[in-house]
């Protein structure tokens, strides 16, 4: 690859032309690829004119001799399927069921730029359609990502499976504020069993349907992707030869710039007066095809026509309509129709809002099954009844039809009517337990079965108010209004190998009026920097030394076993004019340094979580009336914070040490009711009394397991009170640190 400065493009082009010999003919000219050329828009002429063979080489051309295999076409048989049984089977089906056992072991808040993760609403139900990140620590713009796939359809119609995958990615990402459909870019990941009869032709048909036809009509580019063409396994044993062949699979990831990360839609139903209306926008235009659906799979019913995107223009109109409705504040809740069909869509919206829904689904039993379980493209909207005329007008303007499904109910019941007759009524908690059971069973096998059961049983708690906030200070007081004397104090953002929370920590302290400096332990060990150059010290979270030496333990030993560094830290902690904060791994590291910290002799160690698993959650904590300077004026507040750690369970030397440390407790996990959290997952690590933060005697050193630096802006929380402004409640911690040094 050649990189040429703009001002030398003309010179480079002249050099290439001078090297070309007149009259010389390349013996490969007849089959040479076209040249890569680029015109200079500023100065005219050609800046680059290079044969593609020179740039890319001459890979051998691959030829495949393929044949088509047409699957037998037959109608799907729905006889004998009972609605209640269908609901239970489909909600348990892995493609539909909850994925909590996977989601909570992944760190979704690291970096401090997450705006929308999988978990929705006060009860943190994993049903989000889209992921959103902010483009900066002060930005309201950002990026959205969503996925689409429907591999089972490829068994019957590979091209349709590709179109549905693209359509699903778009109906998912539509929940974010995206200016126009053309802003979306796709990543296409292809998988196929190349060489198996019929599979090469199926792959070709799907690529053509998506790349040459659908995406061109939608005006969307696919600039990147990958493929795996060995999706076949063959072996021989005593019973003979065996072979497993995976169908053609397209996994689509959609990416787009977001104009306002604060405005996005979620599946959480909202209680309104009068009750909200539920609308279905059906991009299948009433076809309700069941081939390859979750219903067909759980009952092993083969055949049938598969869902498809018959009218791409309708998808374009859908996207534009959703963006307009969202911009005008006309959508209360949004959830796309996907695996499990309309039934799963409504159920997940109920779970997120802990509300009920009454649906009017007329027709025969088989027609009702098709309406409820067809996985055609589309979405369900909750709208306000008094503004339905505005919604209808926008849908009509975009040439979209809709179905008035019913309304949101306060009774937490799913009720299905045929005219005035009640066809089925099921309780929200019962439905959610069915939906969550698959995840629970896998979690119980992998992790501590006792804590897994506690989380599963929490679904039954009808009195759970969900995450909430109670503040004893004014969250709306702007940072700029806080009287701060003197210049910006220097804070050392201390990190070690594997630490990954330093950037958001620096951003939070800078927002509060500090000068943040990136300080690596190697800087201190080499003598290139010293803690004496800083008024505040923060040990950040992450996986120091990959946690192979114990969470934070290896980091602490690099101080304790280095005499000069040990003296430097001891001197720093003994200075009454300095401040220190340890978060997550930094908390664990400081706890190992307690012999160097005055007034910290009774601090606990932090060991593996009781769940025996990494825990990433939005947890509710109460701020205790301890001496911590960074929590001054926040005592008695209850607010959510990001927890993300694998070894956060506090263990004291003995009961006397725990009693002696009680006045130093700064934070404790609490239930959504406000009671001390003794159960999982409200207490994500199993610490006694919900302890998750402490300070030393004079409050200058504070250690905590949760991550306030990841939720100091309101938009960073997957749930937050709607009345909060840009600065979240945890911004006060960083402002307090600045005040303490004034």
N, C-alpha and C positions, 0 to 999 in steps of 0.2 A: 504494500500500500504506500502511495506517495502522498505527502502532505505539503501543499504548496501555499506560500503566503499570497494573499490577495494581490499585493502590489507586484508580484513576479509572475502572475499567470500568463501575461502576454509573452514574456521572455521565455517561459517554459514551452509555450505553444510554438514559438519561432524555432526553438531548439529541436522539437520533434519534427517539424516540417523540414528543417535542414538535414536531418538524418535520413529522411525518406529518399531513396534513390529512384530517379525517374526511369520508367520503362521496366522496372523490376516487378515480376509477378510471383506472388506466393503460390507454391504448388497446392496449398490448402485453401486458396481463396474462395473456391466454389462452395465450400462447406463451412467457411469461417463464420462465427457469430458476428452480429452487427457490433460496431464500435461503440464504446461508451463515450459520449461527447457532451460537452457543456459549453453553452455560449456565455460570454462575459456580458452581463447586462449593463455594466457601467461603462466599459470602454469598447465594446464591440469585439468581434473576432471570436475564435474558439479557444477556450482555456484548456480544455482536455479533449484529446481525440485518441482513444486507445482501443485496440482490438480486445474484445472480451476474453479471447483465449489467452492473451498475455496477462490479463488481470486475474482470471479464475483458473487458468490451466485448461487441460483437455481431458476431463473425466470421460470414461467410456460411456457410451449411450446404452441404456438398459431397454431391452425389449421384453415384454411379457405377452405370452399367448394365452388369453383367458377365455373362459366360457361363462355364460350366464346360467344361474340355477334359479328358477322361479319357484318360490315356495307355494305350496298348495293353498288355494283360497277357499275358505269356508266361513260360514256365519258363526258368530260366537253364541254359545248356548248358555243362557242365564237361568234356565229352569232349576228350581230347588234352592236358589240362593235367597236366604232370609235377610232382611235389611239389618237387623240388630247384629246378627252374626257377621255380616259383611263389614259393618262399622268396626267391630272389635278386631277382626282379622287384618283389615287394612291399616288401622292405627298401630297395630303391633309390627307391621311389615317394616323391615329395616330401612327401606328407602323412604318411608313416611315417618317412622317413629322418632322420638327425641334422640338427640346425639350428645346429651349432656356429658356422658362419660368421656367423650373426646374433647369437648369444648373447654371444660374447666381445667384441663391439665396443660393448656396452652396459654402462654403469656400474651394477652391481647392488648395490654395497655403500655407495654414498653415503648419508649420513645416519646410518650406524652402527646402524640398527635392523633390518637384514635378518637373518633367522634361517634361512629356507629359500629358496634360489633354485633355478634349474633344475639346477645341477650337484650330483651325488650321489656320495658315497663317496670313497675315497682316490684313485681315478683320475679323478674329476671328470667323470662322464658326464652329459650333459644329458637326464635322464629323469624329473625330479621331477614329481609329480602336482599339487602345490600350492605356492603362494608364501605365506610367513609372515613377518610383521614383528612386533617387540615394540612394546608400547604406550608404552614409556619406557626410559630408560637403566639403570634398576634393576628394571624390571618383569619378571615371568614370564608375564604375560598379553599378549595381542596380537591380531592380526587375520590372517585367512586369506583368500586369493583363489584361485579356480580358474576355468577356462573350459570350455565345452562347445559343440560345433557339429558338424553333420553335413549340410552343404549338399547333397552329391550325392544324398542320399536324396530330396530334394524333387522331383527330376525324376520320381520314381515315386510318392511318397506324401508330400506336403508336411506334413501333420499329424504323421506319424510322425517326420519329420526334426525338427520342433519338440520333440516329446516326448523324443526321444533326446538332443537338445542339452541340455535341462534335466537329464535323467538323468545324462549324462556330466559335467556341472558338479558334480553332487552326488557321484558316485562319485570324482571327483578331490578335492574339498574334504574328503571323509571322512577323508583321511589326516591331517588336523589334529585336535587335541583340541577338539571343539565339543560343548557340553553337550547340545544337542538340535537336531533338524532344523528346528524353528520359528525358531531363531536365524539361519538363513540368509536372506539377502536377495539378490535377483537383479537384474541389469541386463540388459535385453533390447535388443539392437541388431538392428533389422529391415532387410532390404534386399529389394527386389522391383522388377520391371519393370512398374510400374503402367501400365495401358492396353493391355498386350499380351494377346491372347486367352488367357483362362484364368488369367493370373497374379494378377489381383485376387481371384478366387474362391479361389485357392490361398493367398493371403495371409490372407484372411478365415478360411479353414478352420484355418490354422496358429495364428492369434491366438486363435481360439475354443478350439482344442484345448489350448493352453498356458495362456492367461489365465483362461478361464471354466471349464475342467474340471480339468486336471492340477494346476496350482498350488493351486487351492482344495482338492483332495483331499489334497495333500501338506501343506497348511497353511503355504505359503511365499508371501511377498509379492514383487511386482515393483514397487518404488517408483520406479524410474527406468529410462530407456532412450532410444533415439533411432531415427530411421528414415531411410532413403534410398530413395526410390521412383522412381529414374530409372536403374535398372540395365539399360539398353538402349542400344545404339549402332547407328546406321544411317548408311550412306554409299553413294555411287554412284561408280563409276569406269568405265573403258572396258569392263569385263566385265559391267557391269550393277549392279543394286542388291544391297546386302549388309546383313545385320543380325546382330547378336550380342545374345542375350538371356540374362541370368543367372537361374538359378532362384531361387525364394524362399529367403532365407538368414536364419537366426536365429543370432546369436552371443550366447551366454549367459555372463555373468560372475557368479560366486557369491561373496558376501562373508559373513563370519561372525566374531564374536568368538571368540577362542581362550582357553581357561581356563588352559592351560599350554603355552607355546611350546617348552619343553624336551622335550615328549612329542609326537612326530609320527612318522609312518611314511614309509619310503622304499622304492624298488624294489631296493635293494642286497641281494642274496642273502648269507647268512651261513654260514660253515662251522661246523658243529656236530658233536658226536659223541654219539649216533648222528646220521646224516645227517638234515637237515631234510626235512619233508614238504611237498609242494606241493598246495594245494587250489584248486579253481575254484568260486567262487560264481556261478552262472549265472542272471542275472535274465531271460534269454530263455527259461528253462524248457525247454531242449533244442530250441528251434525252429531254431537255426543257419541263419537266413535270410541269403542272400548278395547280394540285390539292392542295387546301389549301393555295394558293398564295394570296398576297394582291389584285391582279387583280380579282381573283375569289371572294374574299370577298366583294370588293366594288361594284361588279355587281351582287352579290348573285348568282353566278354560282356554283352549287354543283357538287361533283364527280370529276373524273379524277385521274390519277396516281399522286402520290406525289413525290417530289424530294427525293433522297436517296443517300447514299454513297455506291455505288455498288462495288467500287474497293478501299479498304483501302490502298493498296500499292501505289495507285496514290496520295493519300493525303500525305503519307510519302515522296514521291518523290517531291511533290509540296513544302513542307516545306523546304527540303534540297536545292531545286533550288532557292527559294526566298532568303534564307540566303546567298547563294553563290553570287547571283546577287547583293544583297545589299552590301555585303562585297567588291565586285569589283567596286562599284559605278555605276552600270549599270541601276539602276531604279531611274527615276526622281520623279515619283508619284506612289502610290499604294493604292488601295481600294478594300476590299473584296466585293464579290457579296452576298447580303443578302436580307432583306425585301425590296420589290419593284423591285428586279431583276436588270438586266443590266441597264435599263433606270435610276433608282434611283442612281445607282453607278456612272454613268457618270455625271448625274446632280449635285450630291454632289461634285464631283471633279471640275466641272465648278464653283460652288459657292465658293469653297475654293480658287481658283486661279483667279477668275473673267476673265476667258478665255472661248472660245468656243470649240466645238468639231464637227467634221464631221464624221459620221458613215455610213458604207456601210452594210446595212441589206437587203439582197435579199430575194425573195420568195413572196408567197401570203400574203394577209392581215392577215390571221390567223397564218401563219408561222411566220410572223414578230411580232405579239403579243407574241407568245411563246418565240421567241428569246429575246425580250426586257423585258418581265415581269416574265419569269421563275426564280425561286429562288433556282436553283441548286447551289451547292458549287462552288466557283471559285474566281477569282480576275482579276481586270483590272490594267495593268501596263502602265505607260508612259515611253518610252525609247527614246534615241537619234537615229535618223535615221542612222547616220554614224556608229553607234556601233551595229546595229541590228544583224550583223553576229555573234558577240560575244554572244549576248543574245540568239540567236537561237541555237548556239552550246551548251550552258549550258542547255537549255531546252531539247534538243535532248539527251544530256548526261544523263539526269534524266528521260528519256523516257516519256516526256510530250509533248502533242500537244498544239497548240495555234491557235487563230484566229486573223488575222490582221483586226482590227475593222475600223481604219481610222486614223485621226491625230488631233492634237491640233490646234485650230484656234485662231487668235487674235481678232476676231470680236464679241466675246461674244454671238454667236449664236449656238444653237444646230440644226444641219442639218442632216437629215436622208435620205440616197440615196438608191434607188434600181437601180443598174447599174448607169446610168447617170441621172436618173429621181429623182427630189427632191420630196420625199414623205411627208416631214414635216420640217418646220423651225420654231423654237421658240426662243425668246430672253431670255438670261440668267436672266435678272432682273425680267421678267414676271414669269419665272419658279421658281425663288427663292421666289418671293412674294407668289406664290401658296403654295410652300413648307413651308413657315414661317407663313402662315395665321392661321393655327390651334393653334400654340403657341401664336401668337398675340391675338387671341380671348380669350384664357384662361387667359393670362396675363392682358388683359384689364378688365376682370371681377374681378380678384383677387387684382390687384394693381391700381395705378393711371392710368386711361385710356388715359390721355393726354400724359404721358411719354411713355406708351406702343405704342401709335400711332407714336410718334417721332422715336422710334427705328424701327418700321415697315417701315416707309417712308424712312429711311436712306438707305434701299436697292436700292432705285431709284436713288441715287446720283452716277452717272456714273463718276464723277470727283474725287470721294473719292480715294486718293492714298493708303489708308490703313495705318496701323501703320508704322512709320518710325523713324529714329534717325538722329539727327544733333548734333554733339558734338563740343564744343569749347576747348576741351582738348584731350590729347592722351590717348585713352582707352588701348593702348598696353603697356603703361609704367608699368612695373611689380612692384608689391608692394615692393618687396625686394630691388628695386633700389631707393626707396624714402628715402632721408636722415632723419633719426630719431635719435635725441639725447637722451641720458639717458636710464634708465631702462623702463620696460614695465609698464605704468601707470595702476592703478586699476580702473575698471569701475564697478559700481553697476548695475547689471541687475535686476531692481526692478519689482516685480510682486505682485499681489493681487489675492485673490480667483477668479478663472475663467480665469485668464490671460493664454494665450496659445502660445505666440510668443517669449518666452524668450530664447528658445534653439537656434533658428536660429539667434536671435539677438546676443547672446553670441558668436556664431561661427563667425559672421561677424566681431565683434570687436577683437576677438582673431586673425583672419587672418590679421588684420591691425596693430597688435603689442601690444594689450592690454592684461592685466590679467583680465579676466571676472570672477565676483563673483556673484553667485546666492543669491540675497537678497530678502527675503519675508517681507511684511509689518509687519508680526508678530515678525520678528527679531528686527525691529526698535521699535515696541510698547513695547516689553518686555525688551528693553535695551541691548539685546545681541549683537547688532551691531549699528553703527552710520554712517550717511552720511559723517561725517568728515574723515572717513577712506578711502574715494574715491576721485579721481580727476575728474571722470566723472560719470554721473548718467543717466540712460536710463529707462524711464517708458514704459513698453511694451504693446503690443496690445492683445486683447482677449475680453472676456465677463466678466469683473469684476462684481462680485455679480450677475452674470447672467443678467446684465443690467436691473434688476428689479428696481433699484434705479436711473435709467437714466444712459446713457453710460458714465462711468467715474465719475459720480456725487457722487455715494456712496464711491468710492475710495478716492476722494478728501475730503469728509466730515470726513473720518477717520483721516485726517491730520488737517483740519481746526478746528475740535471740540476736539482736544487733544492738550492741551497747550504745553507740552514738545515737541511733534512731530512738532507742528506748528512752534515753535521757531527753531527747528533743520533744517527744510526745509527753513525757512526764512533766516537763517544764511548761508546755503549752496548757495542759489540763489544770495545772496549779495556778495559772494566771487568772486573777479575778476579773480581768478586763476582756476576756476572750470568751467566745461562744462555740459550741460544738454540737453537731447533729449527726446521728448515724441512722440510716434507713436500710431495712432489709439486710443484705449482706453486711452493710456498714453497721447495722444494729448488732449483728452477731459478732462482727469484728471488735466493736467497742466493748461488748460484754466480756470478751476474752481479755481486754485491757483494763478491767475494772480495778486491778491492783494499782494501776497508775492514775486512776481518776478519784480524787477526793470525794467522799460521800457516796461511793458506788459499791461498797464492799458486799452488799447483800443482793446485787443484781443476779438474775438467773442465767443459766446457759439456755441456748435455743437448739432444740433437737428436732428430729423428723416428725412431721405432722402425724397426728393420730390416724388420719385417713390413709397413711402410708403412700401419699401421692402429692405431687405438686398441685397447689391450689391457686387458681386465678379467678377472683370474684370481686364484685362490688359489695363490700361489707359495711354494715352499720356499726359505728363506734360511738361511745360516749366519752366526752372529755372530762377528766376528773379534776378535782380541786387540789392538784399537787403543785410543787414549786416550779415546774418547767416554765422558763421565760418565754419560749416560743409559743406556748399555749396560753399566755396571760390574757385574761379577759374573755376567754372562750369556755370557761368552766361551766359545766351543766349542759353544753350543747350536744346535740345528737345529730350526726350527719354521715352520709355514705363516703367511703374512701376505697381506693383500689388496693386489694390485697393480692399479692403474687409471690408466693414462696413455697418451698418444699420442706424447709426446716425452720419452723417458727414457733414450735411448742415450747413454752417457758418451763424450765425445770429448775427448782431451787435446791440448794444443798440439803436443807431440812426445813421442818415446819417453822422453826424460829426465824430462819432467814426470810421465809415468805412473809411472816408477820412483820418483820422489821422493814421489809420492802414495801408494805402496803401503802404507807403515806407517800411513796415515791411513784406510785402507779399514775401514769399520765393519760392513758387511753385503755379502754376495755371494749371488747366486742359485746354488743347487745342484740337481743331479738328485736324484730320489728315492733314489738309491743313496748320496748324500752327495758325489759327485764334483762338481767345479766345472761349472756349467752353461754349455756352449758352444753347445747346440742350442736351437732353438725347439720347444715353448713353455716349457720349463723356464727358459730365459733369455728372457723375453717381449719385451725391447727390443733385444737384441743387443749389450749392453755388453761390452767386453773383460774377460775374467776374471769375468764375472758381476757386476761392481761395481754396487751399487745404493744405497750409503750411504757417506759419509765424515764425518770430523770435522776440526777444526783441530788444531794441535799440542798445545794444552793440554786438548782435549776438551770445552771449554765450548760450542762451536758444533757441532752435528751436522746434516747434511742427508741426507735419504733419499727415494727415490722411492716405496717401498711405504707403505701406510697402517696403521700399528699402532693408530691411534685408532679404526679400524673393526672391530677384532677383539680389544679388550682384555677383553671378556666372552667366555666360552666359547661361549655360544649364538649369537654373531655369526658364527662361522665355518661355512661350508657343510660342512666336515669338521673334526673335532677328536677327540683321544683321549677315549674315553668316561670315563676315570677322572678327568679334570680337574673341578674344582669350578666355582663361578660365575665367579670371576676367571680369565681366560685368562692364558697365559704373557706376553703383551705388556703386561699391567698392570704388570709389573716395571719397564718403561721409565719409566713415569710416577712410580712410587714412587722410582726412582733419581733422577729430577729433583728430587723433594721432599727426598730425603736430601742431595743436593748443595748445597742451600740451607739446611740445618740448621746 
